[in-house]
Amino acid sequence: MSSAVERFDDRARKAFDRVGQNEVYEYEILRHRVYTRFLHWMVALFFFLALFTGFGIYLPWLFRWFTPIFGGGPLSRAMHPWFGIGFVVFFGLQVLNWIQPMKWTEADSRWIRGLRNIVRGKEKRDPLETGFFNGGQKVQFWEIVAGSIVFVITGIILWAGARTFGRWPVAISYVLHDISAVIMLGGIFIHIYLSTIGEPGTFQAMIRGAVSEAWAWTFHPAWYREVTGRDPLQACEEARKRGQFSGK
């Protein structure tokens, strides 16, 4: 199974690289290839389409102004499950794409234990053992995996209705569906903050595919060492001496 997934992803990456670009300039490192960036934006697109149509369905008194964008209430209700399917399908492909680097390690557990210092700004760099993804990113990833499973199960029940599954399963599904959406929305807000203000330079990784070396040794030093073969602390010090980096 693992080798089949790897072959599928390898073919997909090569196919998308032929039609897209990976722009990498001096003192930059390629982080996300075209295929990964395509999946990321498709997941984001269908998530927000499902979210906005869902708002109009579950909170019409507050978000009724969303529904005209999708042709009115009945059409929004009809489109919502299809947008949800699009989200689950593309995120499922992203799971296959990221299953290896998202595996939990002891380094991730230590990252989580030191999260308070990172949030308070006491740690200017992530721990030297932080790889391609840190513990926080992996927590969010697996939270979305769990949320997607809940969406699929409850979505099928809600789509089929009480005549198929009964009144109580439908009622419980409404609650679980909404709770999962709220939790996932909260995580998305955190994700947007970290990819823009919280970790400057992250956003361009999903636009051009590349990040600066300074970003790499600051937030993912073990990954920087893996792809360059250089010590992140030494590289930081050398860049500071050349006047290319003024961080701590």
C-alpha positions, 0 to 999 in steps of 0.5 A: 500500500505504501509503495503504491501511494508513493508511486501515485504521488511521484507520478502526480508531482512529475505531471504537475511540475511539467505544467507549473513552475517552482521559482527558487532564487539565490539563498532560497530552498524549494519547499512545496512543489506545484502538486502540493500547492495545487492541493493546498489551494483546492482544499482551501477553496472547497473548505470555504465554499462549504463553509459559506454555504453551510453558514447560510443553512445552519445560521440563516438569521445571521448569514442570510446575506451569503446565500444570494452569492450562491443563487439563493437558499435552496441552491446553497443547500443543494450545493453544500454537500457537493462542496463538502465532497470536493473538500474531502477528496482534495484533502484526501489526496493531500493526506496521501501526499503528506502522510510520511512527513506528518508521522508523529515523533518524539521531537514533536512531543518536545515541541508541544511541551515547549509551545508556551515559550514559543507563543510568548516569544521567548524562543526566537527559533524553533528547536534544532530537531524541528523537521519539515513540519513541527508538532503544531502543524501535525496536530492541526493536520490530524485534527483536520483528518479527524474532522473530515471523517466526522464530516463524511459520516454526519454529512451522509446521514444529513444528506440522506435524512431521517427517512433513511437513518432516523430522527436521532442520528440526524439530530446528533449529526447536526450537532457533531457536524457543526462542532467539527466545522467550528473547531476546524474554522478556529484552526484555519484562523490560526493557520492563516495567522501563522502563515502571514504575521506569525511566521513571515515568509511562510505564505510565499511557500504556497505561492512560489514554492520556495522559502528563504534559507533564514526562514528554514533555519529559523522555523525548521532547522532539522529540515534545513540541515537535511536538504542543505547538509549545513548546520543551521546555527553556523549558516545563520551566523555566516549570514549575519556576518555577511549582513544578510540576516539580522535576527537572533 
